């Protein structure tokens, strides 16, 4: 009788675990927003705090101390099979004009001719894009995509700080990319 009860409890517990994983587990990337919007001061502070608490930024804080600057923008990410296929960053103020989607015709200033510009894919999801420059002068950069609605980190990239074009010997150097799937469910 006792073993039947144990087997029944074990089976029930196993089913609950399977259901929990299917319904609320970590599958793919944290969802982003469908469009950009103005953030409150509290939301701005929160996404920067979340970005600074990622393992990559925490490691740089140990190295550089409080010598960092953080700026806020937006990033549009297109996901394919739990990895990004493209991302494009924007200034925070893009909220005012909106992010161009699909194919857009634009007339450059001082011209009468329209040109076609590729906007952001319709399937793109938007995240706050926190750029943290460590050191004075800046030596290292950490980029963090955070959904301001959920507080979940979708993407982290880091690389040495640089401005201007890459030197020819570094053209093939790639940033280290860390996906949210590298984290446990945030």
Order of alpha helices (4+ residues) and beta strands (2+ residues): alpha-alpha-alpha-beta-beta-alpha-beta-beta-beta-beta-beta-beta
